[in-house]
Amino acid sequence: MKFHVLTLFPDMIINGMGESITGRAIKSGAISLEAVNIRDYAGNKHGQVDDYPYGGGAGMVMQPAPVYDAYRAVADRLSKPCRVVYMTPQGEVFCQKMAKEFALEEDLIILCGHYEGVDERVLELIVTDHVSIGDYVLTGGELPAMVMMDAISRLVPGVLHNDESAEYESFQNHLLEYPQYTRPVSFMGMDVPEVLLSGHHKNIAAWRQEQSLERTRQRRPDLL
């Protein structure tokens, strides 16, 4: 799985993804990450990539040429066309099903917007998927891109030490994950459920399924 992120803040992407599980996955080669600085394709000595919007209005808009040239610098190196994801609050809301779909891709180009957005013409030329991480507005697409890449990475073989972890996490079967416990057996008067100490795998599986259903009913009934 190869991520190619088009961004104005490449260090933010590299540093954010370089820690914890994703950082280990990059070092092991299970995934790869490239952060392409759109300013490198500005075509001017100041690295300016934005301008005032036609028709007036607040803020600035990212110009189409630097974005397109940054995209071409990546796309021309790939053996086949790949999906280009634009992080935008106007997109389809990201979910586990989408993460599983993206995890099947060999390469994924992710475009991070900034300011008031990106010139619509370049979006029409290169973007295949418009994706949001929720109904709110952030200052840029870098944080949403990292959220999405983290979720996708967990589904790539070799990223998690135990591949079963991803199989039984929340949303895999439209259910929230069951409660988890570890040592000590008793903590501040609260004990680990006896069934988890029994060693009876069938009963444990049944208990976990029941807990997942109940937790989903209570917290996310919309999933049922």
C-alpha positions in Angstrom: 0.0 0.0 0.0 1.5 3.3 -1.1 0.2 6.6 0.0 1.0 9.8 -2.0 -0.1 12.9 -0.2 -0.3 16.3 -2.0 0.0 18.9 0.7 1.3 22.4 1.7 2.6 20.9 4.9 4.6 17.7 4.2 6.4 17.7 7.6 3.0 17.5 9.3 2.1 14.4 7.3 5.5 12.7 7.7 5.7 13.4 11.4 2.1 12.5 12.2 2.3 9.2 10.4 5.8 8.4 11.6 4.7 7.3 15.1 3.2 4.3 16.7 1.7 1.5 14.5 1.8 3.4 11.2 5.4 4.5 11.9 6.5 0.9 12.4 4.6 -0.2 9.3 6.5 2.4 7.2 9.8 1.2 8.6 8.9 -2.4 7.9 7.7 -1.7 4.4 4.2 -2.8 4.9 3.1 0.6 3.8 4.9 3.5 2.2 4.3 7.2 2.5 5.3 10.1 0.2 4.4 13.7 1.0 4.6 15.9 -2.0 4.9 19.7 -1.4 2.6 21.5 -3.7 4.6 24.7 -3.2 7.5 23.0 -5.1 5.3 23.4 -8.2 4.3 27.0 -7.6 6.3 28.4 -10.5 7.4 31.5 -8.6 10.2 32.3 -6.2 7.9 33.0 -3.3 6.2 29.6 -3.5 2.7 31.2 -3.7 0.0 28.8 -4.6 -3.2 30.7 -3.8 -5.0 33.7 -5.1 -8.2 35.8 -4.6 -11.4 34.1 -5.6 -13.2 35.2 -8.8 -16.5 36.8 -7.9 -15.2 38.1 -4.6 -15.6 36.6 -1.1 -13.5 36.0 1.9 -10.2 34.1 1.9 -8.0 32.7 -0.8 -8.3 29.7 -3.2 -5.5 27.3 -4.2 -4.6 27.7 -7.8 -5.1 24.8 -10.2 -1.7 24.6 -11.9 0.5 23.8 -8.8 -2.0 21.2 -7.7 -2.2 19.6 -11.2 1.6 19.6 -11.6 2.1 18.0 -8.2 -0.4 15.4 -9.2 1.3 14.7 -12.5 4.7 14.4 -10.8 3.2 11.4 -8.9 0.9 9.9 -11.5 3.5 9.8 -14.2 5.6 7.5 -12.0 2.9 5.0 -11.4 2.4 1.9 -13.6 -1.4 2.5 -13.8 -4.0 5.1 -13.0 -5.0 5.3 -9.4 -7.7 6.9 -7.3 -7.3 10.4 -6.1 -9.0 11.3 -2.9 -9.8 15.0 -2.1 -10.3 15.6 1.6 -13.3 18.0 1.9 -16.3 18.5 4.2 -18.4 18.3 1.1 -17.4 14.7 0.5 -18.9 11.3 1.4 -18.4 10.7 5.1 -15.5 8.3 5.7 -16.4 4.9 7.3 -15.0 1.5 7.9 -16.5 0.1 4.7 -14.7 2.8 2.7 -11.4 2.1 4.6 -11.7 -1.6 3.5 -12.3 -0.5 -0.1 -9.3 1.8 -0.2 -7.1 -0.8 1.5 -7.4 -2.9 -1.6 -5.6 -0.3 -3.7 -1.9 -0.5 -4.5 -1.5 3.3 -4.7 -3.7 6.1 -3.3 -3.2 9.8 -4.0 -4.6 12.1 -1.4 -5.1 15.8 -2.0 -5.2 18.1 1.1 -6.8 21.5 0.5 -6.3 24.7 2.4 -7.6 28.2 2.6 -11.1 28.4 1.1 -10.5 25.3 -1.0 -9.1 24.4 -4.4 -9.9 25.7 -7.8 -12.8 23.5 -9.1 -11.3 22.9 -12.5 -8.4 20.9 -11.2 -10.7 18.9 -8.9 -12.8 18.0 -12.0 -9.6 16.9 -13.8 -8.0 14.7 -11.3 -10.2 13.8 -8.3 -12.1 10.4 -8.2 -13.3 10.5 -4.6 -14.5 13.4 -2.4 -14.2 12.3 1.3 -15.0 13.9 4.6 -14.3 12.8 8.1 -17.3 14.6 9.5 -19.7 17.5 9.3 -17.3 20.2 10.5 -14.6 22.4 9.0 -10.9 22.2 9.7 -8.1 24.5 8.6 -6.8 22.0 6.1 -6.9 18.5 4.8 -3.8 17.1 6.5 -5.5 15.9 9.7 -8.4 14.2 7.8 -5.9 12.6 5.5 -4.0 11.2 8.5 -7.2 9.9 10.1 -8.1 8.1 6.8 -4.6 6.7 6.3 -4.5 5.4 9.8 -7.8 3.6 9.4 -6.8 2.1 6.0 -3.3 1.1 7.2 -4.7 -1.1 9.9 -6.4 -3.2 7.2 -3.2 -3.8 5.2 -1.7 -7.2 5.8 1.4 -7.0 8.0 0.6 -3.7 9.6 -0.9 -5.1 12.8 1.1 -7.7 14.7 -2.1 -9.7 15.1 -4.3 -9.5 12.0 -7.3 -10.7 14.0 -7.3 -7.3 15.8 -8.8 -5.6 12.7 -11.3 -8.4 12.1 -13.0 -7.9 15.5 -12.9 -4.2 15.9 -15.8 -1.8 15.9 -17.9 -1.5 12.7 -16.6 -4.7 11.1 -20.1 -6.2 11.3 -22.0 -3.0 11.8 -21.5 -3.5 15.5 -19.5 -1.7 18.1 -16.7 -3.7 19.7 -17.3 -5.6 23.0 -15.8 -4.3 26.3 -12.1 -5.2 26.9 -10.4 -6.1 30.2 -6.9 -6.9 31.4 -5.1 -7.3 34.8 -5.8 -6.9 37.6 -8.9 -9.1 38.0 -10.3 -6.6 40.6 -10.0 -2.8 40.3 -11.7 -0.4 42.7 -14.3 -2.9 43.5 -15.1 -3.8 39.9 -14.3 -7.3 38.7 -13.6 -8.8 35.3 -16.7 -10.7 34.1 -16.3 -14.4 35.1 -16.9 -15.7 31.6 -13.7 -14.2 30.4 -11.8 -16.1 33.1 -13.4 -19.4 32.3 -11.3 -20.4 29.3 -14.5 -21.6 27.6 -14.0 -20.1 24.1 -17.6 -20.8 22.9 -19.1 -19.0 25.9 -16.6 -16.1 25.6 -17.5 -15.7 21.9 -21.3 -15.7 22.8 -20.8 -13.2 25.6 -18.8 -10.9 23.3 -21.4 -11.0 20.6 -24.1 -10.2 23.2 -22.1 -7.3 24.5 -21.5 -5.9 21.0 -25.2 -6.0 20.3 -26.1 -4.3 23.5 -23.4 -1.7 23.2 -24.5 -0.9 19.7 -28.2 -0.6 20.8 -27.2 1.8 23.5 -24.7 4.0 21.7 -25.2 3.7 18.0 -28.7 2.2 17.3 -28.4 3.7 13.8 -25.9 1.0 12.9 -28.5 -1.8 13.5 
